[in-house]
Amino acid sequence: MDWYKHTLFVITADHASAEIAYPEYNTAWGYFSIPVFFYQPEKNWSEFKPEIIQQIDIMPTILGYLHYDKPYVAFGRDIFKENEEPSAFNYLNQVYQFFQSNYLLQFDGKKSVGLYDFKSDRLLKNNLVAQLPDTVAKMEAHLKGLIQQYNNRMVDDDLTREGSQIKKSISTH
């Protein structure tokens, strides 16, 4: 069909499998490991690059592909733009997890409790939090910013590009 060459196909899972066949997927990072592929029929597959992405990157990536230029709120990124370092975050067993570069930072809301090189230490056996304080500080600051922005937007009902729904409600009454 004519539309095929102008289509961006997004192929992903909605969650990881409960059937864990490999021990590395029975870890704090492995529970969240799912494939996400963006397929463009006219692109060269040799451009494939394995990097950290997450499901919240899908919307900004599609909007970027469509050249959408209106403001919007998103915590993800357009993966086709090279403007920021790939990262991902999640929350597991009352611990925030932040992935960037080769590292997984675990933060309990008060302090960093773990730092792992999840690419070379796939079973998360070697906690590097004491050995790499600069990496911990940089990643923790980034993660705290994400948590604060999300919490503030939730409290203010400000997750839309139109801004705070609370402020609008107060000003119209």
C-alpha positions, 0 to 999 in steps of 0.5 A, spaced: 500 500 500 502 507 498 501 508 506 506 503 508 513 507 506 510 513 510 508 509 516 512 508 523 511 502 526 512 501 533 513 494 536 513 493 543 510 488 549 506 491 554 510 488 560 515 483 561 513 476 561 512 472 568 515 466 565 523 468 566 527 463 563 534 467 564 536 469 571 538 476 569 531 477 567 529 475 574 533 482 577 530 489 578 532 491 571 530 485 568 523 485 570 522 491 566 526 489 560 522 489 554 523 490 546 521 496 543 522 497 536 521 503 531 521 500 524 521 505 518 520 501 511 525 506 508 530 506 513 537 502 513 537 497 518 544 497 519 542 504 523 539 499 529 542 502 535 541 498 542 540 503 547 535 505 553 528 507 551 522 506 555 514 506 553 514 513 555 518 515 549 513 512 544 509 518 544 514 524 543 518 519 538 511 519 534 510 526 535 517 528 532 516 523 526 510 527 524 513 533 525 508 535 530 511 542 533 505 544 538 507 544 546 506 538 550 507 535 556 512 528 556 517 525 561 519 521 555 524 523 549 524 523 541 529 517 540 531 520 533 533 526 536 540 526 539 539 531 544 539 528 550 542 522 554 538 516 553 535 514 560 529 510 563 526 510 570 521 506 574 519 504 581 519 497 584 518 495 591 518 502 594 525 504 590 526 508 584 530 506 579 534 510 574 537 507 568 543 511 564 549 509 560 551 503 563 548 504 570 542 503 574 541 507 580 536 505 586 534 511 590 529 509 596 526 517 596 531 519 601 538 516 599 541 512 594 542 505 596 544 502 590 548 503 583 550 497 578 553 497 572 547 493 569 550 491 562 556 488 565 554 485 572 547 483 569 545 479 576 546 486 580 551 483 584 556 488 585 553 495 588 558 501 586 554 506 590 560 507 595 565 507 589 562 512 584 560 517 588 560 522 582 556 518 578 551 517 584 550 524 585 549 526 578 544 520 577 540 522 583 540 529 582 537 527 575 532 522 578 530 527 584 528 532 578 524 527 575 520 525 581 519 533 583 516 535 576 512 529 576 509 530 583 508 537 582 504 536 576 500 531 579 498 536 585 497 542 581 493 537 576 498 540 571 499 534 566 496 537 560 499 543 555 494 547 557 497 548 564 494 547 571 486 545 571 486 547 578 488 554 577 483 555 571 478 552 576 479 557 581 480 563 576 473 562 573 469 562 580 
